[in-house]
Amino acid sequence: MPPVFVLAIGAIGAAALVKLLAKESRRVNEELDATRRDLDARAPDPHRTLRRDPATGEYRPLDH
């Protein structure tokens, strides 16, 4: 097989591999972004403060 054909087949294979890796990278990043959004939605409000319950002495979130 002439070297030009070997190089062409190698270039085509490399391009296909790059395309596959880019697609997989986008899929993983979308999954991670969705997980981060879910975690941020469930995170407690950073502006909520705790107030001590005088009856029990326990700290509870301050209801606004």
C-alpha positions as CSV (number, residue, x, y, z in Angstrom):
1,M,0.0,0.0,0.0
2,P,1.5,3.4,-0.9
3,P,2.4,5.6,2.1
4,V,-0.1,8.3,1.0
5,F,-3.0,5.9,1.5
6,V,-1.7,4.8,4.9
7,L,-1.4,8.5,6.0
8,A,-4.9,9.2,4.7
9,I,-6.4,6.3,6.5
10,G,-4.6,7.4,9.7
11,A,-5.8,11.0,9.3
12,I,-9.4,9.8,8.8
13,G,-9.1,7.6,11.9
14,A,-7.6,10.4,14.0
15,A,-10.4,12.7,12.9
16,A,-13.1,10.1,13.8
17,L,-11.4,9.7,17.2
18,V,-11.4,13.4,17.9
19,K,-15.0,13.7,16.9
20,L,-15.9,10.8,19.2
21,L,-14.0,12.3,22.1
22,A,-15.6,15.7,21.7
23,K,-19.1,14.2,21.6
24,E,-18.3,12.2,24.8
25,S,-16.8,15.3,26.5
26,R,-20.0,17.3,25.7
27,R,-22.2,14.5,27.1
28,V,-20.2,14.3,30.3
29,N,-20.2,18.1,30.8
30,E,-24.0,18.3,30.3
31,E,-24.4,15.6,32.9
32,L,-22.1,17.4,35.4
33,D,-23.9,20.7,34.8
34,A,-27.3,19.1,35.5
35,T,-25.9,17.6,38.7
36,R,-24.5,20.9,39.8
37,R,-27.9,22.6,39.1
38,D,-29.7,20.0,41.2
39,L,-27.2,20.4,44.0
40,D,-27.5,24.2,43.9
41,A,-31.3,24.0,43.9
42,R,-31.2,21.8,47.1
43,A,-28.5,23.9,48.8
44,P,-29.8,25.9,51.8
45,D,-30.2,29.6,51.4
46,P,-26.9,31.2,52.5
47,H,-28.8,34.2,53.9
48,R,-30.9,32.2,56.4
49,T,-29.8,32.7,59.9
50,L,-30.3,30.6,63.0
51,R,-32.1,31.8,66.0
52,R,-32.0,30.1,69.4
53,D,-35.3,28.7,70.7
54,P,-35.6,29.9,74.3
55,A,-37.8,27.0,75.3
56,T,-35.5,24.2,74.2
57,G,-32.1,26.0,73.7
58,E,-31.8,24.5,70.2
59,Y,-30.9,26.6,67.2
60,R,-33.5,26.7,64.4
61,P,-33.7,28.5,61.1
62,L,-35.2,31.9,61.2
63,D,-38.5,32.0,59.3
64,H,-39.0,35.1,57.3
